[in-house]
Structure formats: structure tokens, C-alpha cells
Amino acid sequence: MKIGITCYPTYGGSGVIATELGKELALRGHEVHFISYALPFRLTKYIENIFFHEVETSTYPLFEFPLYSLALASKMIEVAEFENLDLLHVHYAIPHATSAYLAKQIVKNKKLKITTTLHGTDITLVGLEPSFLPLVKFSIEQSDGITAVSRFLKEKTLTNYSIEKEISVIPNFVDTDVFKKVSINDCAFKKHIAPKGEKILVHTSNFRPVKRVTDAIRVFDIVQKEVPSKLLLVGDGPDRSECERLTRELNLTDSVKFLGKQEALVEILSSSDVFLIPSQSESFGLAALEAMACGLPVVSSSVGGLPELVKHNECGFIAEIGDVERMAKYTLDLLTNEKKYEIFSQNARNRTLNNFDKSIVVPMYEQHYKNILEQ
């Protein structure tokens, strides 16, 4: 198949999954064309059958705001016609599904199909803005196929937008050959972070308010009073300054390490003991999945798709949003019971291998494509 993929190329779950999917499809012999305003950050090396087409926006003074949606549609038309694409797979409804619909109306290849993958805030937050809701609903309904990354997101979409079309649930996935616990016996990073053998808690996100990173710091504040430990905060975003302020207020500046954006997560995760994800909203929880693949038990909030990923009292624990004390209790339970920790760690890895490995999920997308093309 010849597949066009459009995603946001920056750090974030939708971009990661779209890029990793494209890479796997290319390795399976499909021809993949990424169409975006920048090279996806996970496309770090040459892979045969992968091509990148940059969307350029006009800087004409008349246009106060860049016309990205139209520029994207125009590039989609160009690539679809010149490369004779079979389908466009757009990740994130806004504005990608809308641009794809426009492109399909104009392109000469009338057999071109569109499938839209919904990832989360495009449905639960941005798309519910009154000014966007009719457009999002229309764009989804005009797609030839729709997928959502969790049952939770599927139900939210059906309810919020009164969608009558079938939505297939295809979960996020991870390459378990890459994301696996590596030996850290001689790891300079771990020795630097925890020179006295302290336990390490870790959280990764884009530091938006919805991620409630301050809750992770408050959980750690309770934990470190009982068990010598450190907290690693990976990522960056609008709430970072508030998190740094809270760290100073709680006198934790020596114990909380802000690592910023990191591409090499495996070493960080392999050096850590427990992954914290206290989000207010999480359609799936890709960061938690990557941690589980590295054998980390997860302590999370009970929102969105997280309960579909984290099996309570099996490979981690789930608490109500904002229940910092309970999350801390669960974390201490893991850190002070070595036998229990080992069981949870292995369960986390096994759940990833058996349910969310690329070898299981990518074929689901391939079958989804075939079903669309046969319509």
C-alpha cells in the first residue's frame, strides 16, 4: 500500500505513535509518505520506503495568521496525485482530518481514502470548543475510517459528537525490543542521580496543567520522608515554572531533578523504580506504556484510558484524581516490599508484551486499511 501519514511532528503521544507506525509499515514493505510542517522527531535515521514532504506556509502580509490547514490540504493533494496514494492516515482531528477531507474533494484520484485516528485532547478538549465542534464532527463523519486509542476515547467521541459511524479501537503500542530494562549496574547516570542507592521515581509529560505534575511532586514529598528517594521529571511545558516553585517551597531542590526533554528514555526508565502519572485526563497513557515495557510498576489516576492499560494491584495501582496520599501509600507499598515489587515489575513487562507490542498492534492497522480500501 501507499500511505500518507500526517501528524504533529513535535513531542507528544500522537506524533510518537504516528511516526512509529509509519516506520513499522515501511519495514513491512509499504510505501509511507509523511506530510507535515517539520520532520517528526522520532524519524532519526534513514529507512527505506519512507519519504517526507514538508508543508510550507505563506508569509504574505495580508494573512495575519499562517494558513496551515489550507497549505496542508494543498500538499496532501500534491503528494496523493504525484505518488498515487491509496489512503491518507491523519492523526489528531484538528486540523488534519479537515485538511484531508478538503484534499479528497479536489484530488483527481477518486479512489483515495481517509482514515482518522483520534488521540485525546482533539476530542476531549480542543474539539469541544463551540467554534470547532461542528467542524470536528463533520470531518470525523466524512472519514472513511475512524480509530481511537482506547475504549474510553471511543465512547467520549460517540457521546460528545453524536457520531453514528463505527469507530475501531486500536491501542497505542511500543517496540518492546527497544523499550526494555537495560543493565544499569555500571550506569553512570544512576550513580549520579542516586549516589547512595536511593529509590527513583519518574514522571514524563509535556507539563501541561492536565498532567498535574505538581501532584507527582507532592506524592514524592510524602514518599521521601519514609524511603530515601529521588524524583526525575522528564519533559517541559507551561507548568514547569510552577513545579520548580513548588519544589523550592517544599525544600526538595536537591531531590527533584528536572531533566527537560529527553529522547533517550530507556536509560532513564531502566534506572528508575516507579512511574507516576497523576493526570486529570489521559486518553491512553503512552508514557506509562513505555515505562511498563521497561518493567516499571505504574501509580496512576483513574482517568480515561489508564484503567485499560494499568491493571490495578497487578502491574501498578490506580487512585482517584488528586488523591496524593493514596498514591504515596501505593508507591511506598511497592518500594518497601521487594517481593511484591518484582512481581509487579514482571507483570508490567508481560502486559506490554502480550497486549501492546508492535507485532500485535501494527497488523490491526494494516487490516483496518484493507477494510477501508475494500469499501
N, C-alpha and C positions, 0 to 999 in steps of 0.2 A: 504493500500500500504506500501511497504518497500522502503524507500527513503534514499539515501546517499546524504549528502549536504557537499560541500566543499566551503570554503570562507577564506578570510583573517581574522584572529581572533582579530585583533587589532582595535583601534578606527577608525571609518570611516563608511560611509553610507552603503557600500556593505556588510560589516560584520554585521552591525546592522540589516539590513533587512533580511539577510540570517538566522541569529540567531532567530530573532523574528518570521520569517516564520516557522522555524523548531519547535519552541515552540508551535505555534498555531496548526500546523499539528499534533503534538503529542497529544495535548489536544482534537483533533478531532478523535483520535483513530488510527492514522497512526504510523508506527514504523520509527523513524528517527535516522540516524547514521551520526554524524558529523565526517568528516575526514579532519584533519588539523594539523599543526605543534604545535599548542597550543590550549587550551580551549578557545572558543570565550568569550570575556569579558562580554557579556550580559547573558551568562549561569551562573547565580549566585546561583542557587539553584536546587535541585533535581526535575526532572519532569519525571514521568513515561513515558515509551516509547522512551526516548531519551538516546542515547549511544554516547560516544566519543571515537574515535580511533586516537591516536597520530601518526603523521608521524615522524619517526626518520631518520635523515640524517647521512651519513657516514662521519667520520673524518679521513679517510685513507689519509696519507701524499701525495699520488700520485695526489689526487684531490685537486687542488688549490682552487676551488670554490665548495661549497656544491651542490650536485646533487639533489636538492629538487624536480624538475619536475619528475625525474625518481623514486625517493623514494615515491612521492605522487602516481604515477601510480601503483607502486607495492602494496602500502597499499590499493588503490582502488580495485585492483584485489582480494586481500585477503578478504576484507570486503564484496565485491559483491558476492564472491563464498561462503564464510562461512555463511553469513547472508541471502543469496539468495535474493539480492536486485532486485527490479523491475526497478529502474532507478537511475541514478546519476544526481543530480542537482548542477551544478557548477556556482558559482557567480564570475564574472570577467573572462575575456577571457584568460588572461596571468597569469600563465601558466596552469590554471585549465582545460580549455577546451582541451588543447593539451594532458595533462596527462590523461584526461577521454577518449579521442579517443584511446590513446595507450592501456589503460586498457581494453577497449571494444574489441579490436582486439585479446587480449590474453585470456580474461576470458572465462571460459567454458560455462557459461550461455549466450547463444547466443541471448536470448530474452532481455537482458539488454539494456535499452535506456538511452540516454544522452540528457539533456536539458541545455542550457547555458543562463544565464541572464547577459546581458550587462549593466554595471552601469555608464560608463562615460569615465574616462581617459584611461581605457583599450582600448577604441575605438578612442577617440579624440586626445590622446596624445601619450601614450606608443606604442600602436599598429600601429601607423603611421610611426614609425621608420623603415627605409628601411630594416633593418636586421630582423624585426619582421613581417612586413606586409604580406608576403606570408603565413607565419605560422598561423597568426591570421585568415586570410581569409579562409585557409584550415580547420582549427579547427572549425570555425563557420559553414561552409558549411557541415561539417561531423556530426554536432549535429543533433539529431532527432527533436529537437525543439529549438526555439530561442525566448527569450523575451527581451524587452528593457523597461527601466523605464519611458520613455517619447516618445512622437511622434518625438520630436527633435532628440533624440538619434537614433531612428529607421531610420529616413531619413539620418542622418550622416553615419550610418553603410551601408545603401544601396548605398549611393553615394561614400563614401571613398573606399569601398572594392568591389564594383560592385557585391554585393550579390544578388542572384536571389531567394533565399529561402524566405518563408514567415516569417516575424518577428511579433510576437504578442506584443502589448503594454500593459503591466501590471504595473501600477504605484506603487511607494512606498506607504507604509501605516503606520499607527500609532495606538497604543492602546489608544483610547480616554478615557478609564476608568482609565488609568494611567496618560496620559498627559492631564491634565485639570487644570484649575486655582484653587488653593487651598487658603483657607483663610490666609491672611498674616497680619491680624490686630495686632496680638501679635508676629509677626515674628522677632526674634532677628537678623536674617540675614539682613532683610531690614532696621531695625533700625541702624544697624552697618554701612551699606553701605550709606544710605541716612538719617542721623540723623535729618536733617532739612526738611525732606519731599521732597527732590529733586526728579525730574523725573529720571528714569533709562533706559538707552539704553543698549542693549545687542547684542553681536555677538559671535557665536560659530563656530569654524573651526579647521583645522589642521595646520593653519598658514603657508600654502604653498603660494608661490608668486601668484598663480592663484586665491587665495581667496581675494587678495587686502585688507588685514586687515588695512593697513595704510590709505586707503580711509575711513574706518569706523572711524578712529581716527580724520581725517580731517573733516568729517561730524560733529562729536561730537564737535570739536573745534568751529565750527560756531554756533551750537545749544546752547552750554553752555553760550555763550555770550548774548543770548536772554532769555533763560529759565534756571534757576538753575537746574543742572542735573549732573548725573554720568554715566560713561561708564564701563560696565563689559565685559571683554574679556575672553572667556572660551576656553581652549584648549592650545595646544603647538605645536611647529614645527620650521622649519628653519627660518621663518621671525620674530620670537618673539623678537630677539635682535634688529632688525631694528625698530620694533614697540615701544620697550622700549626707543630707542634712540629718535624717533620722539616725543614721549610723553614728554621727558625731554626738547627737543628743543622748544616745544610749551608751556612749563611750565604747563603741565597738570598732573603731577605726583600725585597730591592729588585727582584728579577727575577720573582718569582712573585706574581701578583695574584689574590686571592680576590674574585670578583665577586658571590657569593651567587646567589640565584635570579633569573633574568632571563627576561622574556617576549620581549623584542626581541632575538632571537638573530641575525637576519640581518646586522645591522651588525657584531656581534662576529665571526661566521664570515667575513664578507667582509673583515675586517681581518686575518684570520689566514692562516697558510700551511700548517700541517699539523695534522690532528686525531688525537689519541691516545686509544685505547680499549683498555687492557690488562686487561680484565675477566677474572675467573675463570669467570664464567658469563654468557652473553648469548644469549637465545633468538632474537633478530633483530639488534638494534642500531639502533634508530630514531635515536638521536643521531648515529650515524655516517652514516646515510642523509641526514639534514638537512644535515650538513657536506658530503657528496658533491654534493648538489644545488647547493651554493654553490661548487663547484669545488675543494674541499679534498681532496687525497690523504689516505688514512687509514692509520695504522700501528696494527695491532690484534693481539690474541692470537688463537690458532687454536681458539677455543672456540665451541660451539653453532652458531648460525646465521650467525655472522660470515663464515665462508668462502663462504656462499651469497650474501653481499652484496658483500664486498670481494674482487675478483679480484686474486690475488697477482701482483705485478710488472706490473700493468696500470693499476689505479686506486689502488693502495696496496700495502702489504706486510703479511704475516702472520708472526708469530713465536710460539714456544711460550709458555705462561703463565709469567710471571716472568723471561723472558729479556730483562732490561733492556738488556744490552749490545747484543744484536742489534737490538732496537727502536731504540736510539740510532743504531746503524750505518745502519739503513734511513732514519731521519729525516735524518741528515747527508747521505746519498746524494741525497735529494730537495732539500735546502737548498743543496747545493753544485754541482748540475748543473741549470742554468736550463732547458736544452732538454728534459731528461728531466722536469723538474717540470711544464712547460707541457703535455707530452703526458699525463702522469698526471692533471693537473687537468682537462683536457678529457675524458679517458676517464671520470673520476668523474662529471662532469656528464652525459655521454652515457648512462652506465649507468643513471643515475637516470631520465632522460627516456624511455629505451627499455624499462625494466622495472618501475619503481616509481612512475610518475606516477599521480596520482589518476584520470586519464582511462582508465588501464588497469586499475587495481585495483578501483575502486568498482563498475564493471559486473560484476565477478566476484562481489561480494557480492549484487548485485541478482539475478543468475542463481541464486545459492545460495538466496536467499529463495524464488524461484519454484519451485525444485526441492522445497523443503520444503513449500510450500503445496499442491503438487500430489500430495503423498503420500496 
